[in-house]
Every structure is written in structure tokens, then in C-alpha cells.
Amino acid sequence: MQAAGRRVACAVSGGVDSAVAALLLRRRGYQVTGVFMKNWDPLDEQGACSADRDCEDAYRVCQKLDIPFHQVSYVKEYWNEVFSDLLKEYELGRTPNPDIVCNKHIKFNHFLHYAMDNLGADAIATGHYARTSLEDEEVFQQKHTKRPQGLFRNRFEVRNSWFLYTIGQRARLAGLQGAWFVVDKDVSTGDIFVAPSTDHPALYRDLLRTNRVHWIAEEPPAELVREKMMECHFRFRHQMALVPCVLTLNQDGSVWVTLVKPARALTPGQFAVFYKGGECLGSGKILRLGPSVFTMQQGRNRAEGPKKEGMDKVEPAT
Ligand SMILES: Nc1ncnc2c1ncn2[C@@H]1O[C@H](COP(=O)(O)OP(=O)(O)OP(=O)(O)O)[C@@H](O)[C@H]1O
């Protein structure tokens, strides 16, 4: 976009990244307006809420850059569209990613429309990191070499609100020494299943299903699809090495994702993000997981898997 005379509304959070974004835009000659979004009401908070302090910082950034400052409240929208979703996801036993939901609903919907309709902006800007060039592209493929053996034999019953545990995390178990790692949760019983090492095969899976995928450019890229299958790369965690995968495209827009090598701690509620040659194609929320490497090694299917063995029950640490 040519800079001269173009108006850009920059979401200024009070942090460094959006301040730098606003500065760079201004230096390039855009007419920049800073907008702080208030997404949380201190009255909903028992402790101290930093929103007011952030707003003051955002105001100071705009003063320093000598650009107009606006504040807009999305407290109601954030509660209804982001926070309520977060609670619902936890109730379903998933580990939600509210930042992605906030981007979708608040920043790239409400803020975008506010900027265009109320501020007359030609474009919006944020301090998000995104590589916009595919030059010097490298796709990293790390070898998954370590497959330690070990017994998947402990489980414990968690009272009050198991949502504190997420797959892959280290769990403290009262009465048991050593490190234990969460490998699965059963929301219907409140059980958390643990393994005795951080890279236990029970933590590794190579199959997952998402909800309807949001494709960035087109749905899905036609040149990549062969008989309802598509080869691309997968990542579900920031800075995780890209893993080659095959997508099976379902009628309802969801996909099954088969990874060429198992990934650690795949977690329902997190987002599977798909790439081709470094370009981000789209993403979908992880809803279901296939059997773990450990389960497959044991030659059992999921229903007859290790959960039904006589596992020890121990109390969680409080
Ligand atoms: N309350 C807010 N008001 C306005 N913009 C916001 C707000 N929160 C986030 N943003 C925008 O979203 C971008 C990403 O926010 P996030 O908190 O994920 O990242 P960040 O790297 O900490 O950014 P920053 O250093 O600018 O705070 C910010 O750079 C900013 O442009």
C-alpha cells in the first residue's frame, strides 16, 4: 500500500511490539492513529487488573509518537466471544487458546470494523510477528529418535476443576516421588492419566482430528488436493519444528491429520496450523486424538487401552 495520505489504525497495547509497529508506519509516511482496546473490566477481577495501566502506557506511546489516541471497549464482546468460549473449552476437558479466539473475534473483526467505519482507516496494523516473504525458506524436519520404554501405570483422581492440568505438563503427585507427566484426561470421570517420563511414548501421537479448518487464501488450496487428501506441514505450538503431514479432507470442512512422525503432547483445544513451503495455509482446532505410540506398541486399541488396566489411584497434590 502506498503510504502517502493512507490512514492506518494501529492497535497499541502499551507494549513494545505495537509501539514499534506504530513508529515504523509513521516513519514510512502513513497517517497513524493509535487505538487501545479495553477487553477486561477490573470489576470482573478479584485482584489487580493491569488494563488501566496498559491504557496509560498506550496513551503515552501515542503522545511520544505524536499520533492521535483512541480507546475502545470490547469488554462485553470479549466476555461473550472469548472468555465464555474459554470456560466452555475447559469444561470439555480441552486446553483452549484464547489468544487465537481473541485475534479472530476482537482484533480482526470488531477492531477492524471500528477502524474502517469509525476512524475512516484504510488498513489496520498490530504488533504481531509474521514473516511476509518466503525467501530463504527452510522447512525444518527433526528426527524423533528417542523412544524410551516405561510403564504407563498410574492414574489419579482429581477433585475440583482437573482443568488445571494439560497434556504434557509435569504433575506433582502426593505420595509419589519423581516427575510425572500428564498424558490424557477423562472429563467424564475427572481422571488424569500420567506417565513417568517427559518423553514417554504415551505422550506421542501421529493422528488427530480438527474442527472446520479456516483456510486463509482459499478452501483448501486446489492445487494441493488429490482425491480429498493433501500433503503439507503441521505445527501446533509456537516455534515447534514443522512436521510433514497428510490431511484427509472431510465433507464438513474438518480434517484428519496424519503426521509422518509422532509429535509430543498433542492437545485438544490447541490449534493445528498448516503450512506449505513456509506459507501459512490455515488452521483448525484440535478436537480428537488418535491412539498414542505407547498404546500402539502395546497392540491395544483405544477402548481396551491402558486406562482399563488396574492402575494405582493416588491423590493429587493440592
Ligand atoms: N489491549 C490492546 N489494545 C490494543 N492492541 C492490542 C491490545 N492487546 C493486544 N493488542 C495488539 O495485538 C498485538 C499482539 O498482542 P500480544 O499481547 O499477543 O503481543 P505482544 O507481543 O505482547 O505485543 P505488544 O508488545 O505490542 O504488547 C499487539 O502488538 C497489539 O498490536
The ligand as a Tripos MOL2 file, in Angstrom:
@<TRIPOS>MOLECULE
LIG
   31    33     1     0     0
SMALL
NO_CHARGES

@<TRIPOS>ATOM
      1 N1         -5.3980   -4.1500   24.7250 N.pl3     1 LIG1
      2 C1         -4.9280   -3.9570   23.4890 C.ar      1 LIG1
      3 N2         -5.1950   -2.8120   22.8410 N.ar      1 LIG1
      4 C2         -4.7260   -2.6050   21.5760 C.ar      1 LIG1
      5 N3         -3.9980   -3.5080   20.8990 N.ar      1 LIG1
      6 C3         -3.7210   -4.6700   21.4900 C.ar      1 LIG1
      7 C4         -4.1470   -4.9610   22.8140 C.ar      1 LIG1
      8 N4         -3.6950   -6.1920   23.1310 N.ar      1 LIG1
      9 C5         -3.0330   -6.6390   22.0570 C.ar      1 LIG1
     10 N5         -3.0400   -5.7230   21.0760 N.ar      1 LIG1
     11 C6         -2.4550   -5.8350   19.7090 C.3       1 LIG1
     12 O1         -2.1940   -7.1940   19.4040 O.3       1 LIG1
     13 C7         -0.7930   -7.3850   19.2250 C.3       1 LIG1
     14 C8         -0.3840   -8.7220   19.7830 C.3       1 LIG1
     15 O2         -0.6570   -8.7090   21.1500 O.3       1 LIG1
     16 P1          0.0730   -9.6930   22.1220 P.3       1 LIG1
     17 O3         -0.2960   -9.3110   23.5020 O.co2     1 LIG1
     18 O4         -0.1870  -11.0700   21.6840 O.co2     1 LIG1
     19 O5          1.6060   -9.4890   21.7510 O.3       1 LIG1
     20 P2          2.8280   -8.6600   22.2700 P.3       1 LIG1
     21 O6          3.9620   -9.2140   21.5040 O.co2     1 LIG1
     22 O7          2.9220   -8.6700   23.7650 O.co2     1 LIG1
     23 O8          2.5660   -7.1840   21.7520 O.3       1 LIG1
     24 P3          2.9140   -5.7940   22.4840 P.3       1 LIG1
     25 O9          4.4000   -5.8110   22.8000 O.co2     1 LIG1
     26 O10         2.5500   -4.7420   21.4850 O.co2     1 LIG1
     27 O11         2.0510   -5.7620   23.7270 O.co2     1 LIG1
     28 C9         -0.1420   -6.2070   19.9290 C.3       1 LIG1
     29 O12         1.1340   -5.9290   19.4030 O.3       1 LIG1
     30 C10        -1.1320   -5.1000   19.6430 C.3       1 LIG1
     31 O13        -0.9820   -4.6010   18.3350 O.3       1 LIG1
@<TRIPOS>BOND
     1     1     2 1
     2     2     3 ar
     3     2     7 ar
     4     3     4 ar
     5     4     5 ar
     6     5     6 ar
     7     6     7 ar
     8     6    10 ar
     9     7     8 ar
    10     8     9 ar
    11     9    10 ar
    12    10    11 1
    13    11    12 1
    14    11    30 1
    15    12    13 1
    16    13    14 1
    17    13    28 1
    18    14    15 1
    19    15    16 1
    20    16    17 2
    21    16    18 1
    22    16    19 1
    23    19    20 1
    24    20    21 2
    25    20    22 1
    26    20    23 1
    27    23    24 1
    28    24    25 2
    29    24    26 1
    30    24    27 1
    31    28    29 1
    32    28    30 1
    33    30    31 1
@<TRIPOS>SUBSTRUCTURE
     1 LIG1         1 GROUP 0 **** ****
